[in-house]
Amino acid sequence: MEEKTTIPKNRQLPQAMDYEFLRKEGLRHIENLASDLWTDFNVHDPGITILEALCYAITELGYRAGFDMKDLLTGDDGNLVGGQTFFTANQILTINPLTINDYRKLLVDLQGVENAWLIANEVNVVDGKNTAVNEVPIYADCENDFLTLVPNLQPLFLSGLYRVLISLESDDRFGDLNDGDIVIGNPELAGIYVDSEFFFSIELEAWKNADFNFATVASDETKIQTAILTASNNGWRCDLTVSGIANPKSFNVSISKQPASGKVNDTNAQAIFGNKTWIAEIFKQYLGKIKLSQSLVKSAIKTLNEHRNLCEDFLELTTADTDQIAFCFDVDVKPNADIEKVQAEIFFEIENYLNPPILFYSLKELLEKKVPVDEIFNGPILQHGFIDTVQLESTNLKTELHASDIINLLMNIEGIVAIRNFQMTKYKENGEVDPAYKNLKWCMPIKPLHKPAFRTDKSKILLFKDGFPFIARYDEVKDTVQLMHAIRSRNKLNGLQDDLPVPKGAKRDTESFWPVQYDFPLVYGIGEAGLPADVTDQRRIQQRQLKSYLLFYEQLLADFFSQLTHAHELFSTNKLTHTYFAQFLSNIKDTETLYAPDLATAILNNAISSPDSTTAVQNEWQKLYEPKSVFEERRGRFLDHLLARFAESFNDYALLMYTINYEDQSEEKISFDEVSAAKMQTLKQYDDISSNRGKAFNYYPQTTQVVDNITEYLLDTTKLWDTDNVSGLEKRICALTGIKDFTRRFLYCIKNIEVICTEREVTENGNKLLKCFHSFRVTSLNGINLISKDYEDKTEAEAAVKDLIETGKDAANYSVINDGKFKIKFKDVLTGTNEYDTEDEANAAINEIALEFEGICNDPEGLHLIEHILLRPRTNAFNLMQVCLHDCDCLCEIDPYTFRASVVLPYWPGHFDNMAFRKYFENKIREEAPAHIMLKICWLNNDLMREFELRYKKWIETLAVYSFDKVANEADFIIANNRMIEILNSLHSEYPLATLHNCDESKEGSNTVVLNKTVLGTFKS
């Protein structure tokens, strides 16, 4: 319902702007507080005068506080002030594609794509049932407890995999890009119907089956050797021979319209196709057409990979195959009907029935239709308008064509009286009639995953006026159909508004302050006029006393105005040093004498001009206005309010996030700065971590370059490692748990060396007991292993580690030893396990490990997320993941690929070893992950993290290269995939060390054994 603007008869002011209300409230408070001392509340009383002046000043504050938010948030330049957590509808309401309809919208929005379909299951050729798509069938061997590729009665149907079919648009130069047909006019050859109107249709392979090499060669007329044309039942067949290609290529040739002056006979046709320049021109067009089609398909593949959902994948993307349908029927029309117009509308309606167009709408159109804003922006961000979901669903692939539906559509055409003798016929790819689908009258089945295509050249539609047949002119019908497409179709919209604009405000003056005392009657002597020069000292003292009394209210009101002016900072993500704002009153007449000498400048003015509530040492600002504790409490509440607007909270994080002090065996509460930084980080990127929370990383990143007006797509290896190309879940959980760096990088570091206790049985005083020997191991990213000697004293081992970190970057501290094979030695502390054939190889390894010690380690606070669906087998050469089937009693454990993911984190940095934080993190990531995804979370030690990350990096790189070229890079990807499965099966979490105690020993300060939270240590004897 539209809102009507009216002027109310009895206007009700807000209380802050209602002077009479404020005055009554003030009198009520005075009566309650001072009724035993103050009984004269008439207007002549000075106290009432003060009350009235203050009430009047408050109405000004109420008036300014009532300004529109867009005015209060507008800066001096007229734009929205920075640091605000306001997102436009396009930013905060849209999402990464989630449903099949979302992905269809995303693809149809691309230039050159007409329609798209996602197929999650396909017909099994064995039993005819629908099964989930997958590259190779997987089966569960319940008896032997493993997965297998050998067929049995327990197939494994992976979910989350899609085949994607698209339909390309028609191009002005090349026509329908879904096929390889080239339509070319009559050649400019002397004596061969130069003035006639006819078109040759050369039927070549579509882009996905095209021989690009042959097309390239055939487009050069110097390479063409022979073109032999032979007559066939459906026109002609041409065999083309070109140099450098072993076998000739054959393709069908048909003529769309006979020339007016006669038929094209065999002799003329042979002369036309014997012209090498004309043949080369055909293949130049064909090469441009299939390259353009291939480029559009690659563009769609790139877009899909950039918007892939977590634990989902696309097996392939290609253009849909077609079922070619021709229609034959008679049409009775009115005597005054336009024959060409009627037949053009018949063609147009049949085309729209077979392949309904997807319409784009502008934002203005949808708003005018009263479509709710949240519905308009529900789905992915589109570049060419908005798509109606209901209309989109009506364009799904058809499985049957019904004559009744077509006839009903045709009968709505103006001028048509009746449809008679309606028949449908399907044609094969070679142009021959499919005998199984010839002259069907009621229903025409369409092959699965095919789209019907209207063959106008094979159709026969005869129009009758009063029983007399008429044939429409082909050229006029064609032009009319094109005009109807241009008028009725809604192409992709460009240059239109795609977002609701940010309201534009007007900068308002909210800080200037008019002193209350200036509104008093002149007789008080405290206004701008002041006192006469000849007043007595007593009168001047009285004036100063009143001004001093009023100055308290003046400062309070002035600070309120300043607070209102800076309110936008309180609700911003800017780094603040205070949450109270004030202004120094320096322009009120005769106030300079109210302060002690230099007091205003030395304390109050300085404090107000440089406010800082963050210093540990209390300054004048904190004494006067805002201590550090108050600032932190208020700033925290403001940030919590902003988070609550998005239904987010950091309460659990603040309570459970601790920094462990291992020296004192104590836990220190997280600092305010760290908590507030995590909150602000979340708010700043909330549009991203909200809309893309279910988005996966792009394992096939691509870059583009334009060659001969055709866009080429190349693999972008810079987006695979040391990159922010990670899943939306990783970004989101890092923000919500205070992990600053979410990028994919090495978390392992050679300098993260841990002293390890190894228990050995020793004999002391005739008694056998277990004793702890301390050692450490160093493993570089290049796989160089160094093992330390044993230390009975842990302090000695830790000192050796410290020395290694400080001196390990100096290659002079290493040496090469020879005990049959060459090995590395570091001082007398470490001995290498790697063996080298020559001393030069050992010295090269020394330089490598020294260089790594010299490098700077990454921040180890981070994580890796591995989607199991990407580890699925593509061929029979891939290894399968381990399972625990238990005779297949629990079907939920059969499939280790579908909607499963592993999360890997280091256990050693800071609070990651705190079991309370671990529990919080694990609960949080499971809450934030999509509900259908099961997560396995592992906290790894440094050595296992190194091995995992080396394999993970190799796997990501080979996966990307394999996606670019599956044939040439399959072997490397199989090895990397198998090694990745192997390391995932061996991952296990590290836990804090716990110790057992005698009953007589105190447990104070010790780590108690807790199931699933500690690892058992040595019994204390």
Phi, psi and omega in degrees: 000135180286140178279136179256133180271121181226164175253114182292148179289317180248094184285131179254114180283149170300149184302324182291344180250001183265101184299316182296320178297316181297321181294318179295319179296319179298315178297322180296319179292321179298317180298320181290327186268326189226031183294335181279346180246337189229117183237346182264102181252026179280166188294337182283348182289131180302325179296322178292322177300317178297317179301313182295320179296319180292321177299320180295320179293324180294325178298327177292319177296317177297322179296314181292325178293341180272004177299151176302146180301326181294333176283320181290336182259010179266132179276182180297333181275001179088358180257166178298135179296153184283165176082006182274146180264049176258127178243144178286167181301321181294333181274317192259338182266335180281162181221164168296141183312133183242312183263171177299320178298324177298316180292324177297317177299317181299318182285318180295335179291344181286146175296131176093350180257124183269319181204163182209149179220139176250129184247118181262349177213162183218163182281128177282125184291342183283305184246359178077005181269157177283131177229159179294147181283148176190157181291313179229144178291139178241145182228156178256125175265092187293327183290319183262359170067049174202165175272152182213160175262359178279124185299138172211196185273004182236073180289155180248119182255107179286138178252161179091007179251142185224142163262138186241126176245139177231159173241126182273154179284165173281142181254144181298329182272319192249355181079215183290117183279354179283341177241180180252011184293140176242123178254122185226142183287178183298137183289152179276070180245136185300129173080004183241076171051049181295326183268003183272158180252102174204161185227132172273136174247113180260116186268102180248169182293144174293170188305323187284341176247007187286148173265094185296327181293315179296317181297322179295316181292317184291342178282355176255112186296337179289343181269347183282129181258300180219151173226102185260121182256128178232145181284146177220180182294334186245032179121237179231163174231130183249132173251116186250130178245129179231154182289142179091347179248128189295310187251145177290155177257139180247141177209151181280148178228131176226163179243131188279332183206131181288143178296152184295330185273001179148185181268154173277111181272176183300322182296314179296319180297318178297324180293320180297311183281353174276353179277111185293325180297319180293318177298316180298322178297322177301313184284338171295316176296318181296317180296318177296324182291312183288331176292319178295316178299314180298321179295320179293322178294317179296326176298319178293321178297316179300317180295317179299314181294330178286343183234027181292143177276156180299132179063029173230161180204163180245120183290318180198159173226125180209173177279148181287139173288161185242149165256118185271118186242133174244149183239138175230124177195163177255146183232123172269126182238163179291154182302328183267009183288147175275111187302311183295319181294318180297314181293325177296319179291327175298312177301317185295317181292321179294318178300316181292329177290316181293316183223083182300136179286152175264125187264143175253140180240151176275161178299322180297318180298317182291322177295322178293333176278003179065030174286128180302145183300319182294333176283324180299315186264013179281113182128192183284162175287126179249152183262346189235032178114201183233147183245134177281122184298320181297316179293325178297317182294340178281357181253021177294162179299134180277146175255341180211150172248130182250126181300323182298321179295318181292317181297319178300319178294317183291328181291344177279352180285131181296129178106341181274132180258318183203156174242128182231153172056046184283128179217151177233141181225137179258141180247146176283174181293332180277005178091356179274154179290135174279109186299335181286343183229053182251129174057046177280139187260333189242317186216135178242112177288146177249137180301147177303139178063024174245154174245142180287141178237133183276116177266094180292328182289336179264350183276153178227108181239117183249128182257140183238135170241115181054037176087355180260132182283146176227143176246125182286152177286126187298315185294321180289322177298316180299314180295322181293319178298317178298320178295321179293322175299318182292325184280313189272330184284152177248098181288173177299129186274139180233147173074014181260162178295126180242012181207153175285129185290150174289128181305136181264123181256175176245128181298125181247148178274107181245358185253334181299142188230128176262118185303139179298322185294342178287347180267359180283154175304153183300332185297338179286336177072019182247007180273197181294331181287332179071203179261153173298157184291336186262018181286160182284164178297322179299318180295323180291322178296318178298319179299316182294323178298316180293319179296321178296319179298315181287338183297331176300313179291322179302312182295320180298313180293319179298321178293325176297317178298320178293321178297319179296320181297323183258018181300328181296333179287327181296328182255031180247172175259016175288153178282117184254152174251355178196155178245357172255146181232146184214164173223142182274127183273098184248354187250011177277131185300135173067022178268345182296337180271357182279337181266157172296156182307127178064005184291318182297315182288318186286326187245291189296309183296316179296319180297317182289325183284339180225068182286136178206111180259010185261349183288144179291323178276127184292123178259182184296323178300316180294324179293321185276322190236301195215102173294163183301318181297321179293317179301312182296322179293316181290316180298320177298320180292322177297316179294322177297322177298316180296320178293323181295334176297338177251016178060039177244153180213143177248016183299312180296321180297315181294327181283325187260348183277112181232155171254123185274130174259100185289333181294314183265000183054046182228167180237129182253134181296144181300145183286158178298319181300321182289319178295314181294324177297320178295320179295315182292323176299319179296315182295320184296324183251022188294327179299325180284309184287349176271305184288333183252024184296333180257012184275140178268168177283159181269101181281355180229063180290142184228153172239162186236155171213149183255123178232120181054044178066012177246130180280126176254147185244127183236151178291132179256095185287347180288347183260018183257320181223154189053056189215158173267010176282077179233172182290158176296328178295320178296317178297316185292314183291328176295318179295319186280346179243012173078014175278117190287324187247112181261002186291158175275119186201176175284118173273333176293149175214139180296339181273353176275072186264129182249134175282129185248137176264122177246123182274130176228150179277124179232162179247121178231127180055036177082359181252138175270131178209162177275133181233144184268123174249130185263136177208176176211163181229143179240126178232124182272169178294341178272004176084016178275124184250132175232131182246133181275164172285170181274143175236131175286333181257124180297327181298320178297316179298317180294324176295322178295322177297313179301318178295321179298316181297323182283325187248356183293342180280353181263112182297340181292341181278356178256157176217164179251128177249154184231108173236053185101320172233156181276135179227166180260145174224138176248113183047226175247021188258313187241143175232134182281149176262343179286142179245140183235147182286327182231160178293327179297321178296320178295319178294323176297321178294323176301315180297324180294312183288327176295320179296324180290323176295332181283336183289167179264133180283149172287159172295119185285352178285103181185188182203163173235141177237125184244121178274122184293335181296334179282349178266005183295156178285134175266332176221180180289352182276353182276144171284158180252155181287156178285149177222167174232093193274324182053053180060025177061031177294321180249105183294340181292341182263001183288321189258107178270003185256318190288120175052043175239146178210151175248138178245126185241128180226155172283144183267347193268332188287128171043239187283356178295340179269003177273119185295331177294317178292319179303314180297317178299314182298314183296319177295319183294316182290329176287328176292320186277337179291151174308143190298335184271001184257129178261131183250140169248125186246127181232136177251108191262153171279176189296316183293316179292325177297320178300311181297318179297313185293325176297316179289322181297315179298315179297320181295316179298318181294316180288329175298317180294316180294321177297320179295329180286319181212097186291329184285311187285338189241016183294318185299314180296321182291323179300315180298312181296320180294318179295320179292328178292317176298320180298315182288326178295323180292338184259001182290141175210153184275147172266144180233157176301148182287132175244157182230149175270155185226153168290159180297330183279347186274149178282142178263005181294131178080000180256162180263115184284148178287123178229130182299132179067012179229348181220162173247139188288134180257210185266141176291130183277118182266000000 
